[in-house]
């Protein structure tokens, strides 16, 4: 007797696994002549102990959604649940949520330790509990040696750690982070990305992070919500968002992209520029016919000379060396452009490419994604 396999349960369907559930929330700001819909019936479930990132360009609604979760902005419509409890109308000080702002909002005249202790004092914690918690937080952010230093006398990266320690000290259920790395230089920002993920893992607190920086989102997140014009377009792991974007906007916003015209027929696509047929699974709602496809630059390989079977004829229009990689800009027979990124290793020959020369482009099997425009 054969047993039918049961469908896997949806981890977001059970509130015991969900830290924050946003249910069809809209936020409308009234202007002098018209209204601005900053959030347009947004729904998403954010799991417990998850590093969840809201990613999108300026004005997409990500910070407004964070402020609604924090309680700084009341929703115009919809509901917000924390741990299954409706908190839509609770004021910020009654929500088990803390926020780390872009400017950190530290007290410059107070020591590192006193900044961390401040919120605990406002909550009426005992002196012994405050001392223990401050010590634990200093250890967590590796700043025990600077506990007596004023925050005006430490670096930007150290100030960011103090802001994190102060926000984590009351042990909130959810920590909201509003682009806290944007003021740091590139190297320090990358170091702090790793540090933030370590802190989230060690504390087990749900982090909701807002950024417009795709690298930050891909580096730190368990899942990402890509937003545009007040809507969430796609939610998924960094790998899902990058390798299987749901639509053209997501593909264009995350990483570098090549968009090419193709014809879809029976689960296979053929590029108008030539080359072999590629197996592809179109997104729901995309029928056979003319389609747009995505190929990431690292999935293209270029060699000098005429194209043979399985390759696309091209002309090299530019070659850009960037240290770890060389990007070869191509013009295809259709006039379309293609960027191929090749690692600068002994196995690659990006340095031999000559501008204006005839070249052949090959695309890796499985690298073609059919897009919903």
Rosetta blueprint (number, residue, H / E / L):
1 X L
2 X L
3 X L
4 X L
5 X L
6 X L
7 X L
8 X L
9 X L
10 X L
11 X L
12 X L
13 X L
14 X L
15 X H
16 X H
17 X H
18 X E
19 X E
20 X E
21 X E
22 X E
23 X E
24 X E
25 X E
26 X E
27 X E
28 X E
29 X E
30 X E
31 X L
32 X L
33 X L
34 X L
35 X E
36 X E
37 X E
38 X E
39 X E
40 X E
41 X E
42 X E
43 X E
44 X E
45 X E
46 X E
47 X E
48 X L
49 X L
50 X L
51 X E
52 X E
53 X E
54 X E
55 X E
56 X L
57 X L
58 X L
59 X L
60 X L
61 X L
62 X H
63 X H
64 X H
65 X H
66 X H
67 X H
68 X H
69 X H
70 X H
71 X L
72 X L
73 X L
74 X L
75 X L
76 X L
77 X E
78 X E
79 X E
80 X E
81 X E
82 X E
83 X L
84 X L
85 X E
86 X E
87 X L
88 X L
89 X L
90 X L
91 X L
92 X H
93 X H
94 X H
95 X L
96 X L
97 X E
98 X E
99 X E
100 X E
101 X L
102 X L
103 X L
104 X L
105 X L
106 X L
107 X L
108 X L
109 X L
110 X L
111 X E
112 X H
113 X H
114 X H
115 X H
116 X H
117 X H
118 X H
119 X H
120 X H
121 X H
122 X H
123 X L
124 X L
125 X L
126 X L
127 X H
128 X H
129 X H
130 X H
131 X H
132 X H
133 X H
134 X H
135 X H
136 X H
137 X H
138 X H
139 X H
140 X H
141 X L
142 X L
143 X L
144 X H
145 X H
146 X H
147 X L
148 X L
149 X L
150 X E
151 X H
152 X H
153 X H
154 X L
155 X L
156 X H
157 X H
158 X H
159 X H
160 X H
161 X H
162 X H
163 X H
164 X H
165 X H
166 X H
167 X H
168 X H
169 X H
170 X L
171 X L
172 X L
173 X L
174 X E
175 X E
176 X E
177 X E
178 X E
179 X L
180 X L
181 X L
182 X L
183 X L
184 X L
185 X L
186 X H
187 X H
188 X H
189 X H
190 X H
191 X H
192 X H
193 X H
194 X H
195 X H
196 X H
197 X H
198 X H
199 X H
200 X H
201 X H
202 X H
203 X H
204 X L
205 X L
206 X E
207 X E
208 X E
209 X E
210 X E
211 X E
212 X L
213 X L
214 X H
215 X H
216 X H
217 X H
218 X H
219 X H
220 X H
221 X L
222 X L
223 X E
224 X E
225 X E
226 X E
227 X E
228 X E
229 X L
230 X L
231 X E
232 X E
233 X E
234 X E
235 X E
236 X E
237 X L
238 X H
239 X H
240 X H
241 X H
242 X H
243 X H
244 X L
245 X L
246 X L
247 X E
248 X H
249 X H
250 X H
251 X H
252 X H
253 X H
254 X L
255 X L
256 X L
257 X L
258 X E
259 X E
260 X E
261 X E
262 X E
263 X E
264 X E
265 X E
266 X L
267 X L
268 X E
269 X E
270 X E
271 X E
272 X L
273 X L
274 X L
275 X L
276 X L
277 X E
278 X E
279 X E
280 X L
281 X L
282 X L
283 X L
284 X L
285 X L
286 X L
287 X L
288 X L
289 X E
290 X E
291 X E
292 X E
293 X E
294 X E
295 X E
296 X L
297 X H
298 X H
299 X H
300 X E
301 X E
302 X E
303 X E
304 X E
305 X L
306 X L
307 X L
308 X L
309 X L
310 X L
311 X L
312 X E
313 X E
314 X E
315 X E
316 X E
317 X E
318 X E
319 X E
320 X E
321 X E
322 X L
323 X L
324 X L
325 X E
326 X E
327 X E
328 X E
329 X E
330 X E
331 X E
332 X E
333 X L
334 X L
335 X L
336 X L
337 X E
338 X E
339 X E
340 X E
341 X E
342 X E
343 X E
344 X L
345 X L
346 X L
347 X L
348 X L
349 X L
350 X H
351 X H
352 X H
353 X L
354 X L
355 X L
356 X L
357 X L
358 X E
359 X E
360 X E
361 X E
362 X E
363 X E
364 X L
365 X L
366 X L
367 X L
368 X L
369 X E
370 X E
371 X L
372 X E
373 X L
